[in-house]
Amino acid sequence: MKTDVLIIGAGPAGVSAALYARRGGLDVTIVTKGIETGGLSQAEKIENYYGFPEPISGRELLRRGAEGARRLGVHFVTGELLGLSFNDTFDGFRGELAAAAVEAPAVVLAAGAARRTLPVPGLKEFEGKGVSYCAICDAFFYRGKTVAVVGAGDYALHEAQILLPHAKHVLLLTNGEMPPEVPAGVEVRTEKLLAVEGEDRVSRVVLAGGQQVALQGLFLAIGTAGSSELARKIGAMLDGANVKVDAAQATNVPGLFAAGDCTGGLLQVAKAVHEGAVAGLSVLRYMREKRKAAH
């Protein structure tokens, strides 16, 4: 499907961006795994947000936000976004879901904060030295080598699929889980990952039971792809684990914006709503200028 603006995430930042972009006349699509899957949905009482004299639960606040966006005509697509790339057929982006794709000239990343990792010795120490968070970014560097993907969900399977044409051998380290379907050519190891080892670079992992597996690359894809992972795939700059934006919530990639917890700073609803509003208005200006240039 095609839309003017693809917004990834249905929290306060994503929905606020959608409201402003939609009221400006744009066709807006939000992709979300569900409005009740984020951290805000776990908040029992919110008492410090403007306009609510009585406490409100995070889940109810999310529900009201999505309801207001739907009333204005914002489209919601329920599913996990597996990847974000440039579209080859027109000047824009392509968001990949398991069974579909969404194409848009502009994207707002609002899928929450930092990437997930594991408390495994060696993971942090070997970041950039064999440990990666982006298969599409780094697969080329592992041509003819043995690599592993850590994870068991659709995101991990997607990363493994990207690595298959490049690597000599691809393993999926599931940490005890069993994925429903595995791409042909991927070896599944269900033992727990205990350590990542090497000298200057990753050379092996240690699994439960003490077995060592030699490899040269380890890709983390635990859970779902957050804003940082998606930004990295498209070449957007990061500041640590946060997406780097300017005052207009724009990244260094034209047409790509970010708002909310993924940009760091104060992790509060008020900040997310503010940044979402700025991003929505910035997208509106970007699309108007883009259309004006086309004519």
C-alpha positions as CSV (number, residue, x, y, z in Angstrom):
1,M,0.0,0.0,0.0
2,K,1.0,3.6,-0.5
3,T,0.6,6.6,1.8
4,D,2.0,10.1,2.2
5,V,3.4,9.5,5.6
6,L,4.4,6.3,7.3
7,I,4.5,6.5,11.1
8,I,6.1,3.7,13.0
9,G,4.7,3.5,16.5
10,A,1.3,4.3,18.0
11,G,2.4,5.9,21.2
12,P,2.0,9.6,22.1
13,A,4.7,10.7,19.7
14,G,3.5,8.7,16.7
15,V,-0.2,9.6,17.2
16,S,0.6,13.3,17.8
17,A,2.6,13.3,14.5
18,A,-0.2,11.6,12.8
19,L,-2.8,14.1,14.0
20,Y,-0.9,17.2,12.8
21,A,0.0,15.6,9.4
22,R,-3.5,14.4,8.9
23,R,-5.1,17.7,9.8
24,G,-2.7,19.2,7.2
25,G,-4.3,17.1,4.5
26,L,-1.9,14.2,4.2
27,D,-2.7,10.5,4.0
28,V,-1.3,9.0,7.1
29,T,-0.6,5.4,8.0
30,I,0.6,4.1,11.4
31,V,2.2,0.7,11.7
32,T,2.0,-0.8,15.2
33,K,2.2,-4.1,16.9
34,G,-0.8,-3.0,18.9
35,I,-1.5,0.2,20.9
36,E,-1.2,-1.8,24.2
37,T,2.2,-3.3,23.6
38,G,4.5,-0.4,24.7
39,G,5.9,0.6,28.1
40,L,3.2,3.2,28.6
41,S,0.5,0.6,28.6
42,Q,2.0,-0.7,31.8
43,A,1.5,2.6,33.7
44,E,-1.3,2.1,36.2
45,K,-1.8,5.8,36.9
46,I,-0.7,9.0,35.2
47,E,-1.2,12.1,37.3
48,N,1.2,14.6,35.8
49,Y,-0.3,15.1,32.4
50,Y,-2.2,18.3,31.4
51,G,-5.9,18.2,31.1
52,F,-6.8,15.2,33.2
53,P,-8.1,16.1,36.7
54,E,-8.3,12.5,37.7
55,P,-5.5,9.9,37.2
56,I,-5.6,7.9,33.9
57,S,-4.0,4.6,33.1
58,G,-1.4,4.5,30.3
59,R,-3.6,2.0,28.5
60,E,-6.6,4.3,28.5
61,L,-4.5,7.2,27.4
62,L,-3.2,5.2,24.4
63,R,-6.7,4.0,23.5
64,R,-8.0,7.6,23.5
65,G,-5.2,8.8,21.4
66,A,-5.6,6.1,18.8
67,E,-9.4,6.7,18.8
68,G,-8.9,10.4,18.1
69,A,-6.5,9.6,15.2
70,R,-8.9,7.1,13.6
71,R,-11.7,9.7,13.9
72,L,-9.6,12.0,11.7
73,G,-9.0,9.3,9.1
74,V,-5.5,8.0,10.1
75,H,-5.0,4.4,9.0
76,F,-3.7,1.8,11.4
77,V,-1.9,-1.3,10.2
78,T,-1.3,-3.9,12.9
79,G,1.9,-5.8,12.4
80,E,5.6,-5.9,13.0
81,L,7.8,-3.7,10.9
82,L,10.8,-5.9,9.9
83,G,12.8,-3.5,7.8
84,L,13.0,0.0,6.4
85,S,14.7,0.8,3.1
86,F,14.8,3.3,0.2
87,N,12.2,2.5,-2.4
88,D,13.7,1.7,-5.8
89,T,10.7,2.8,-7.8
90,F,10.1,6.3,-6.4
91,D,11.7,8.9,-4.2
92,G,10.7,7.6,-0.8
93,F,10.8,4.7,1.6
94,R,9.5,1.1,1.9
95,G,8.5,-0.4,5.2
96,E,8.5,-4.2,5.2
97,L,6.0,-6.2,7.2
98,A,5.7,-10.0,7.2
99,A,3.0,-10.2,4.6
100,A,2.9,-6.7,3.1
101,A,4.8,-3.4,2.5
102,V,4.0,0.2,3.0
103,E,5.5,2.8,0.7
104,A,5.7,6.5,1.6
105,P,7.8,9.6,0.7
106,A,8.1,10.5,4.4
107,V,8.6,8.4,7.6
108,V,8.4,9.3,11.3
109,L,10.2,6.9,13.6
110,A,8.3,6.8,16.9
111,A,8.7,3.2,18.0
112,G,10.2,3.8,21.4
113,A,13.6,3.7,23.0
114,A,16.8,1.7,22.8
115,R,17.6,-1.6,21.3
116,R,17.3,-4.8,23.3
117,T,20.4,-6.7,24.3
118,L,21.4,-9.5,26.6
119,P,23.5,-9.6,29.8
120,V,26.0,-11.8,28.1
121,P,29.8,-11.2,28.6
122,G,31.4,-10.0,25.5
123,L,28.4,-8.5,23.7
124,K,29.1,-4.9,24.6
125,E,32.9,-5.3,24.4
126,F,32.8,-6.5,20.8
127,E,30.2,-4.0,19.5
128,G,31.6,-2.9,16.1
129,K,34.2,-5.7,16.3
130,G,32.0,-8.6,15.1
131,V,28.8,-7.7,17.1
132,S,26.3,-5.9,14.9
133,Y,22.7,-4.7,15.1
134,C,22.0,-4.4,11.4
135,A,22.3,-7.2,8.8
136,I,21.5,-5.0,5.8
137,C,24.3,-2.6,6.9
138,D,27.0,-5.1,7.6
139,A,26.2,-8.3,5.7
140,F,28.7,-7.4,2.9
141,F,31.6,-7.6,5.4
142,Y,30.9,-11.2,6.2
143,R,31.1,-12.7,2.7
144,G,32.1,-16.3,3.0
145,K,32.2,-16.3,6.8
146,T,30.2,-17.9,9.5
147,V,27.7,-15.7,11.3
148,A,24.9,-16.0,13.9
149,V,21.7,-14.1,14.6
150,V,20.6,-13.9,18.2
151,G,16.8,-14.0,18.5
152,A,13.7,-16.1,17.7
153,G,11.0,-13.8,16.3
154,D,10.2,-12.5,12.8
155,Y,12.8,-9.8,13.1
156,A,15.6,-12.3,13.8
157,L,14.4,-14.5,10.9
158,H,14.3,-11.5,8.6
159,E,17.9,-10.6,9.5
160,A,19.0,-14.2,8.9
161,Q,17.4,-14.1,5.5
162,I,19.4,-11.0,4.6
163,L,22.7,-12.7,5.7
164,L,22.1,-16.0,3.7
165,P,23.3,-14.7,0.3
166,H,26.5,-13.4,1.8
167,A,27.7,-15.7,4.6
168,K,29.1,-19.2,4.2
169,H,27.0,-20.4,7.1
170,V,24.2,-18.7,9.2
171,L,23.1,-19.9,12.6
172,L,20.1,-18.8,14.6
173,L,20.8,-18.7,18.4
174,T,17.3,-18.7,20.0
175,N,18.2,-18.8,23.7
176,G,15.8,-21.6,24.4
177,E,13.0,-20.6,22.1
178,M,11.9,-22.4,19.0
179,P,10.8,-20.2,16.0
180,P,7.8,-21.5,14.0
181,E,9.5,-21.3,10.6
182,V,13.2,-21.1,9.7
183,P,14.6,-20.1,6.3
184,A,16.3,-23.0,4.4
185,G,20.0,-23.0,5.0
186,V,19.8,-21.5,8.6
187,E,21.0,-23.8,11.4
188,V,19.1,-23.4,14.7
189,R,20.8,-23.7,18.1
190,T,18.5,-23.5,21.0
191,E,21.1,-23.6,23.8
192,K,21.5,-20.4,25.9
193,L,24.2,-18.0,24.8
194,L,26.7,-17.7,27.7
195,A,29.5,-15.6,26.3
196,V,31.0,-14.0,23.3
197,E,34.8,-14.4,23.0
198,G,37.7,-13.4,20.8
199,E,40.9,-11.5,20.7
200,D,40.6,-8.2,18.8
201,R,37.4,-9.4,17.1
202,V,34.7,-12.0,17.7
203,S,35.9,-15.5,17.0
204,R,33.5,-17.7,18.9
205,V,30.5,-18.0,21.2
206,V,30.0,-20.2,24.2
207,L,26.7,-22.0,24.6
208,A,25.1,-23.7,27.5
209,G,26.9,-26.9,28.3
210,G,30.2,-25.3,27.5
211,Q,30.2,-25.9,23.7
212,Q,32.1,-23.4,21.7
213,V,31.0,-22.4,18.2
214,A,33.5,-20.7,15.9
215,L,32.1,-17.7,14.0
216,Q,33.1,-14.3,12.8
217,G,30.0,-12.2,13.2
218,L,27.1,-12.0,15.7
219,F,23.9,-10.0,14.9
220,L,21.5,-9.1,17.6
221,A,17.8,-9.2,16.7
222,I,16.0,-9.8,19.9
223,G,12.3,-9.0,20.0
224,T,11.3,-6.4,17.4
225,A,13.1,-3.7,15.5
226,G,13.0,-0.4,17.4
227,S,13.5,3.1,16.1
228,S,17.3,2.9,16.5
229,E,17.6,-0.3,14.5
230,L,15.4,1.0,11.7
231,A,17.3,4.3,11.6
232,R,20.6,2.5,11.4
233,K,19.3,0.4,8.4
234,I,18.5,3.6,6.5
235,G,21.7,5.4,7.3
236,A,20.4,7.9,9.9
237,M,22.9,9.1,12.5
238,L,22.6,7.9,16.0
239,D,23.8,9.5,19.3
240,G,24.6,6.4,21.3
241,A,21.4,4.4,21.1
242,N,19.2,7.4,20.3
243,V,18.2,8.7,16.9
244,K,19.9,12.0,16.2
245,V,17.5,14.8,15.2
246,D,17.5,18.6,14.7
247,A,15.0,21.1,16.1
248,A,12.5,20.1,13.4
249,Q,12.8,16.4,14.5
250,A,14.5,15.7,11.2
251,T,17.3,13.2,10.8
252,N,20.2,13.5,8.4
253,V,18.2,11.4,5.9
254,P,15.8,13.6,3.9
255,G,12.2,12.7,4.6
256,L,13.0,10.7,7.7
257,F,11.9,12.2,11.1
258,A,11.9,10.8,14.6
259,A,10.1,11.7,17.8
260,G,9.6,10.5,21.4
261,D,11.6,8.2,23.6
262,C,13.9,7.1,20.6
263,T,15.5,10.6,20.6
264,G,16.6,10.4,24.2
265,G,16.2,13.0,26.9
266,L,13.1,13.2,29.1
267,L,11.2,9.9,28.8
268,Q,7.8,11.5,29.5
269,V,4.4,11.6,27.7
270,A,4.6,15.5,27.5
271,K,7.9,15.4,25.7
272,A,6.7,12.7,23.3
273,V,3.6,14.6,22.4
274,H,5.6,17.8,21.8
275,E,8.1,16.1,19.6
276,G,5.4,14.3,17.7
277,A,3.6,17.6,17.0
278,V,6.8,19.1,15.7
279,A,7.5,16.1,13.6
280,G,4.0,16.1,12.1
281,L,4.3,19.8,11.2
282,S,7.8,19.2,9.7
283,V,6.5,16.3,7.6
284,L,3.7,18.6,6.4
285,R,6.3,21.3,5.3
286,Y,8.5,18.6,3.7
287,M,5.7,17.2,1.6
288,R,4.5,20.6,0.5
289,E,8.0,21.5,-0.6
290,K,8.4,18.2,-2.3
291,R,5.2,18.5,-4.3
292,K,6.0,22.1,-5.2
293,A,9.4,21.1,-6.6
294,A,7.7,18.3,-8.6
295,H,5.6,20.9,-10.4
